[in-house]
């Protein structure tokens, strides 16, 4: 039986290589399946697919792009679902978090270091995970992920070049759980594509978190106008979101939902 290839254009959206220099046999999840996602993409070569999920043991604090993204988002997903059973955590196998059922508390493991180098590394890898998710889901939906407008994303996510800004709206502790919480995925209807074309920004809603991604060079020119308009529209009365912030440290995000439980 001929082995299936996960290709559409036959060119990798990350390294831009084609066969026979690269192969496309491994099933490429566009979002980590450890987040409950089931979406399968294409035009992600086996080498790049392996790279995103593989921990670099030469780093001072070994982590991969997908590990950083999965760890932060999965703990938020489980907290929002109130699914903190022993069986869940046994399956989840978190690297950085543990849940103590005796006193119903979420605790950070010793592997989560509170020093600037670790926090900086985790933040950078997490940001790569957000942009990785965008381009893979965008290509799965539109088949236009090879557009040269996304070259800066390729350089950052795959080759660690540059550091594009990532913005988010600070949550006030009010979380509206999406129906797709157990099968995270993104669609790009006409208005979303127009936003990318006109402003260079993509707005992503992930577990009640609103992120603004600069995905094309046009974003640098429209940044001030776009962010001011969109944040004002979404903040409104300030019931759910309070202010716009640029992500500098992963701890800027309330991923343990402290505000939801009345903690500062």
C-alpha positions as a LaTeX table, in Angstrom:
\begin{tabular}{lrrr}
\hline
Residue & $x$ (\AA) & $y$ (\AA) & $z$ (\AA) \\
\hline
Unk1 & 0.00 & 0.00 & 0.00 \\
Unk2 & 1.29 & 3.43 & $-0.95$ \\
Unk3 & 2.05 & 5.55 & 2.10 \\
Unk4 & $-0.09$ & 8.68 & 2.44 \\
Unk5 & 1.51 & 12.07 & 2.00 \\
Unk6 & 0.12 & 15.13 & 3.73 \\
Unk7 & 0.58 & 17.58 & 0.91 \\
Unk8 & $-1.42$ & 20.13 & $-1.01$ \\
Unk9 & 1.16 & 22.31 & $-2.77$ \\
Unk10 & 4.02 & 19.96 & $-1.99$ \\
Unk11 & 6.14 & 22.77 & $-0.53$ \\
Unk12 & 6.73 & 23.11 & 3.21 \\
Unk13 & 5.21 & 26.29 & 4.62 \\
Unk14 & 8.09 & 26.56 & 7.11 \\
Unk15 & 11.40 & 25.74 & 5.44 \\
Unk16 & 10.00 & 26.20 & 1.89 \\
Unk17 & 11.66 & 22.97 & 0.73 \\
Unk18 & 10.10 & 20.45 & $-1.66$ \\
Unk19 & 10.52 & 16.75 & $-2.29$ \\
Unk20 & 12.92 & 14.99 & $-2.53$ \\
Unk21 & 14.81 & 17.30 & $-0.13$ \\
Unk22 & 12.06 & 16.77 & 2.43 \\
Unk23 & 9.24 & 14.28 & 2.98 \\
Unk24 & 5.60 & 14.69 & 4.08 \\
Unk25 & 4.64 & 11.33 & 5.58 \\
Unk26 & 4.12 & 12.18 & 9.25 \\
Unk27 & 0.64 & 13.35 & 10.26 \\
Unk28 & 0.98 & 17.09 & 11.01 \\
Unk29 & $-1.35$ & 18.27 & 13.75 \\
Unk30 & $-1.85$ & 21.99 & 13.24 \\
Unk31 & $-2.44$ & 22.35 & 16.99 \\
Unk32 & $-1.01$ & 20.04 & 19.65 \\
Unk33 & $-3.22$ & 16.98 & 20.04 \\
Unk34 & $-2.44$ & 17.19 & 23.78 \\
Unk35 & $-4.83$ & 20.16 & 23.82 \\
Unk36 & $-7.55$ & 17.86 & 22.57 \\
Unk37 & $-7.21$ & 19.19 & 19.01 \\
Unk38 & $-7.80$ & 16.83 & 16.09 \\
Unk39 & $-7.10$ & 19.03 & 13.06 \\
Unk40 & $-4.61$ & 17.70 & 10.55 \\
Unk41 & $-2.78$ & 19.98 & 8.17 \\
Unk42 & $-0.58$ & 19.58 & 5.13 \\
Unk43 & 2.57 & 21.01 & 3.57 \\
Unk44 & 4.44 & 20.73 & 6.87 \\
Unk45 & 7.49 & 18.61 & 6.15 \\
Unk46 & 8.57 & 15.81 & 8.47 \\
Unk47 & 11.70 & 17.69 & 9.48 \\
Unk48 & 9.82 & 20.84 & 10.57 \\
Unk49 & 7.07 & 18.77 & 12.18 \\
Unk50 & 9.72 & 16.96 & 14.23 \\
Unk51 & 11.50 & 20.21 & 15.11 \\
Unk52 & 8.45 & 21.86 & 16.72 \\
Unk53 & 7.72 & 18.91 & 18.97 \\
Unk54 & 11.28 & 18.01 & 19.93 \\
Unk55 & 12.90 & 19.28 & 23.10 \\
Unk56 & 16.32 & 20.82 & 22.60 \\
Unk57 & 18.43 & 19.12 & 25.26 \\
Unk58 & 21.28 & 21.56 & 24.69 \\
Unk59 & 19.27 & 24.44 & 26.15 \\
Unk60 & 19.83 & 25.46 & 29.75 \\
Unk61 & 16.14 & 24.78 & 30.34 \\
Unk62 & 15.13 & 22.21 & 27.71 \\
Unk63 & 11.78 & 22.87 & 26.07 \\
Unk64 & 10.19 & 22.78 & 22.65 \\
Unk65 & 7.81 & 25.17 & 20.92 \\
Unk66 & 4.88 & 22.81 & 21.33 \\
Unk67 & 5.72 & 22.00 & 24.96 \\
Unk68 & 5.66 & 25.68 & 25.96 \\
Unk69 & 2.38 & 26.34 & 24.14 \\
Unk70 & 0.75 & 23.15 & 25.39 \\
Unk71 & 1.75 & 23.61 & 29.03 \\
Unk72 & 0.34 & 27.13 & 29.33 \\
Unk73 & $-2.82$ & 26.56 & 27.34 \\
Unk74 & $-3.64$ & 23.12 & 28.71 \\
Unk75 & $-3.61$ & 24.21 & 32.34 \\
Unk76 & $-6.02$ & 27.00 & 31.42 \\
Unk77 & $-8.24$ & 24.59 & 29.50 \\
Unk78 & $-8.44$ & 22.14 & 32.40 \\
Unk79 & $-9.15$ & 24.91 & 34.91 \\
Unk80 & $-11.94$ & 26.34 & 32.75 \\
Unk81 & $-13.46$ & 22.89 & 32.39 \\
Unk82 & $-12.98$ & 22.25 & 36.12 \\
Unk83 & $-11.44$ & 18.96 & 35.05 \\
Unk84 & $-8.72$ & 18.43 & 37.64 \\
Unk85 & $-9.26$ & 14.77 & 38.48 \\
Unk86 & $-6.32$ & 12.52 & 39.27 \\
Unk87 & $-6.96$ & 10.63 & 36.06 \\
Unk88 & $-6.84$ & 13.82 & 34.01 \\
Unk89 & $-3.52$ & 14.89 & 35.47 \\
Unk90 & $-2.15$ & 11.39 & 35.06 \\
Unk91 & $-2.98$ & 11.58 & 31.36 \\
Unk92 & $-1.92$ & 15.21 & 31.05 \\
Unk93 & 1.54 & 14.65 & 32.57 \\
Unk94 & 2.33 & 18.29 & 33.04 \\
Unk95 & 5.98 & 19.28 & 33.13 \\
Unk96 & 5.41 & 22.49 & 35.10 \\
Unk97 & 2.22 & 22.04 & 37.15 \\
Unk98 & 0.67 & 19.65 & 39.64 \\
Unk99 & $-2.72$ & 19.59 & 41.33 \\
Unk100 & $-2.99$ & 18.62 & 44.97 \\
Unk101 & $-6.39$ & 17.07 & 45.52 \\
Unk102 & $-6.10$ & 17.01 & 49.31 \\
Unk103 & $-6.37$ & 20.79 & 49.49 \\
Unk104 & $-7.62$ & 21.54 & 45.94 \\
Unk105 & $-4.65$ & 23.68 & 44.99 \\
Unk106 & $-2.74$ & 24.06 & 41.76 \\
Unk107 & 0.99 & 24.20 & 42.35 \\
Unk108 & 3.96 & 25.06 & 40.21 \\
Unk109 & 6.64 & 22.38 & 40.09 \\
Unk110 & 10.32 & 23.03 & 40.65 \\
Unk111 & 10.80 & 22.71 & 36.89 \\
Unk112 & 9.10 & 26.10 & 36.50 \\
Unk113 & 11.90 & 28.47 & 37.44 \\
Unk114 & 11.20 & 32.04 & 38.53 \\
Unk115 & 14.40 & 33.43 & 37.09 \\
Unk116 & 14.60 & 35.81 & 34.11 \\
Unk117 & 16.36 & 33.35 & 31.79 \\
Unk118 & 13.74 & 30.61 & 32.20 \\
Unk119 & 10.79 & 33.01 & 31.98 \\
Unk120 & 12.31 & 34.64 & 28.90 \\
Unk121 & 12.88 & 31.28 & 27.19 \\
Unk122 & 9.38 & 30.04 & 28.00 \\
Unk123 & 7.85 & 33.30 & 26.78 \\
Unk124 & 9.74 & 33.14 & 23.48 \\
Unk125 & 8.79 & 29.51 & 22.88 \\
Unk126 & 5.17 & 30.22 & 23.78 \\
Unk127 & 5.06 & 33.10 & 21.31 \\
Unk128 & 6.44 & 30.80 & 18.64 \\
Unk129 & 3.63 & 28.37 & 19.47 \\
Unk130 & 0.99 & 31.07 & 18.89 \\
Unk131 & 2.46 & 32.05 & 15.53 \\
Unk132 & 3.00 & 28.39 & 14.57 \\
Unk133 & $-0.67$ & 27.71 & 15.26 \\
Unk134 & $-1.73$ & 30.72 & 13.19 \\
Unk135 & 0.21 & 29.83 & 10.04 \\
Unk136 & $-0.63$ & 26.13 & 10.12 \\
Unk137 & $-4.34$ & 26.74 & 10.68 \\
Unk138 & $-4.38$ & 29.55 & 8.12 \\
Unk139 & $-2.79$ & 27.30 & 5.52 \\
Unk140 & $-5.15$ & 24.43 & 6.36 \\
Unk141 & $-8.12$ & 26.74 & 5.79 \\
Unk142 & $-6.92$ & 28.89 & 2.88 \\
Unk143 & $-3.97$ & 27.00 & 1.32 \\
Unk144 & $-2.20$ & 30.37 & 1.19 \\
Unk145 & 0.37 & 29.84 & 3.93 \\
Unk146 & 3.27 & 30.07 & 1.49 \\
Unk147 & 2.57 & 33.76 & 0.89 \\
Unk148 & 5.86 & 35.65 & 1.21 \\
Unk149 & 4.10 & 38.14 & 3.51 \\
Unk150 & 4.55 & 35.54 & 6.25 \\
Unk151 & 8.33 & 35.25 & 5.87 \\
Unk152 & 8.97 & 37.01 & 9.18 \\
Unk153 & 6.83 & 34.40 & 10.94 \\
Unk154 & 8.79 & 31.60 & 9.26 \\
Unk155 & 12.08 & 33.15 & 10.35 \\
Unk156 & 10.94 & 33.56 & 13.95 \\
Unk157 & 9.15 & 30.26 & 14.51 \\
Unk158 & 11.39 & 27.91 & 12.54 \\
Unk159 & 14.79 & 29.62 & 12.62 \\
Unk160 & 14.65 & 31.73 & 15.81 \\
Unk161 & 15.27 & 34.99 & 13.94 \\
Unk162 & 13.57 & 38.17 & 15.12 \\
Unk163 & 10.96 & 38.70 & 17.82 \\
Unk164 & 7.58 & 39.91 & 16.50 \\
Unk165 & 5.37 & 41.61 & 19.09 \\
Unk166 & 2.35 & 39.79 & 20.48 \\
Unk167 & $-0.47$ & 41.74 & 22.12 \\
Unk168 & $-3.32$ & 40.57 & 24.31 \\
Unk169 & $-6.24$ & 41.93 & 26.30 \\
Unk170 & $-5.90$ & 41.57 & 30.05 \\
Unk171 & $-8.78$ & 39.48 & 31.37 \\
Unk172 & $-10.79$ & 40.75 & 34.34 \\
Unk173 & $-11.47$ & 37.26 & 35.64 \\
Unk174 & $-14.55$ & 36.65 & 33.50 \\
Unk175 & $-14.17$ & 33.66 & 31.20 \\
Unk176 & $-16.69$ & 32.68 & 28.55 \\
Unk177 & $-15.93$ & 29.08 & 27.67 \\
Unk178 & $-15.99$ & 28.34 & 23.96 \\
Unk179 & $-17.89$ & 25.34 & 22.65 \\
Unk180 & $-14.70$ & 24.17 & 20.98 \\
Unk181 & $-12.70$ & 24.05 & 24.21 \\
Unk182 & $-11.92$ & 20.36 & 23.66 \\
Unk183 & $-11.17$ & 20.73 & 19.97 \\
Unk184 & $-9.33$ & 23.98 & 19.52 \\
Unk185 & $-9.28$ & 25.28 & 15.97 \\
Unk186 & $-9.53$ & 28.45 & 13.94 \\
Unk187 & $-11.44$ & 29.57 & 10.88 \\
Unk188 & $-10.59$ & 32.42 & 8.56 \\
Unk189 & $-13.79$ & 33.83 & 7.11 \\
Unk190 & $-13.69$ & 36.72 & 4.66 \\
Unk191 & $-13.62$ & 39.46 & 7.32 \\
Unk192 & $-10.63$ & 37.85 & 9.08 \\
Unk193 & $-8.73$ & 37.57 & 5.81 \\
Unk194 & $-9.57$ & 41.22 & 5.08 \\
Unk195 & $-8.14$ & 42.18 & 8.48 \\
Unk196 & $-4.89$ & 40.43 & 7.59 \\
Unk197 & $-4.79$ & 42.05 & 4.14 \\
Unk198 & $-5.69$ & 45.54 & 5.33 \\
Unk199 & $-3.91$ & 45.77 & 8.67 \\
Unk200 & $-1.46$ & 42.86 & 8.84 \\
Unk201 & $-3.04$ & 41.62 & 12.08 \\
Unk202 & $-4.78$ & 38.40 & 13.02 \\
Unk203 & $-7.05$ & 38.29 & 16.08 \\
Unk204 & $-7.12$ & 34.93 & 17.85 \\
Unk205 & $-9.44$ & 33.92 & 20.70 \\
Unk206 & $-7.98$ & 31.10 & 22.78 \\
Unk207 & $-9.76$ & 30.09 & 25.99 \\
Unk208 & $-11.17$ & 33.59 & 26.59 \\
Unk209 & $-7.81$ & 35.17 & 25.79 \\
Unk210 & $-7.76$ & 37.66 & 22.91 \\
Unk211 & $-4.41$ & 37.82 & 21.12 \\
Unk212 & $-3.41$ & 40.23 & 18.38 \\
Unk213 & $-0.69$ & 38.81 & 16.14 \\
Unk214 & 1.38 & 40.90 & 13.74 \\
Unk215 & 1.49 & 38.53 & 10.79 \\
Unk216 & 2.55 & 40.71 & 7.83 \\
Unk217 & 4.81 & 43.78 & 7.40 \\
Unk218 & 1.72 & 45.97 & 7.02 \\
Unk219 & 1.09 & 45.62 & 10.77 \\
Unk220 & 3.98 & 47.93 & 11.60 \\
Unk221 & 2.28 & 50.76 & 9.72 \\
Unk222 & $-1.23$ & 50.17 & 11.06 \\
Unk223 & $-0.29$ & 49.08 & 14.59 \\
Unk224 & $-1.32$ & 52.14 & 16.56 \\
Unk225 & $-4.64$ & 52.70 & 14.74 \\
Unk226 & $-5.64$ & 49.04 & 14.59 \\
Unk227 & $-4.83$ & 48.16 & 18.20 \\
Unk228 & $-6.52$ & 51.27 & 19.56 \\
Unk229 & $-9.70$ & 50.63 & 17.59 \\
Unk230 & $-9.94$ & 46.88 & 18.19 \\
Unk231 & $-9.04$ & 46.97 & 21.87 \\
Unk232 & $-11.55$ & 49.77 & 22.53 \\
Unk233 & $-14.27$ & 47.79 & 20.77 \\
Unk234 & $-13.59$ & 44.58 & 22.71 \\
Unk235 & $-12.95$ & 46.17 & 26.10 \\
Unk236 & $-16.19$ & 48.15 & 26.04 \\
Unk237 & $-17.34$ & 48.63 & 29.64 \\
Unk238 & $-14.37$ & 46.67 & 30.99 \\
Unk239 & $-16.48$ & 43.79 & 32.30 \\
Unk240 & $-14.43$ & 41.04 & 30.61 \\
Unk241 & $-11.28$ & 42.80 & 29.39 \\
Unk242 & $-9.56$ & 45.74 & 31.04 \\
Unk243 & $-6.60$ & 46.86 & 28.93 \\
Unk244 & $-4.31$ & 46.09 & 26.02 \\
Unk245 & $-0.82$ & 44.82 & 26.80 \\
Unk246 & 2.18 & 43.60 & 24.86 \\
Unk247 & 3.33 & 40.18 & 26.04 \\
Unk248 & 6.77 & 40.60 & 27.58 \\
Unk249 & 6.73 & 37.73 & 30.08 \\
Unk250 & 4.56 & 34.63 & 30.09 \\
Unk251 & 3.54 & 35.54 & 33.65 \\
Unk252 & 1.74 & 38.59 & 32.21 \\
Unk253 & $-1.03$ & 36.15 & 31.26 \\
Unk254 & $-3.28$ & 34.93 & 34.06 \\
Unk255 & $-3.01$ & 31.32 & 32.90 \\
Unk256 & $-3.75$ & 29.90 & 36.37 \\
Unk257 & $-6.97$ & 31.97 & 36.49 \\
Unk258 & $-6.15$ & 33.70 & 39.77 \\
Unk259 & $-8.52$ & 36.59 & 39.04 \\
Unk260 & $-11.36$ & 34.18 & 38.41 \\
Unk261 & $-10.91$ & 32.93 & 41.97 \\
Unk262 & $-10.57$ & 36.42 & 43.44 \\
Unk263 & $-6.79$ & 36.37 & 43.87 \\
Unk264 & $-4.40$ & 39.13 & 42.87 \\
\hline
\end{tabular}
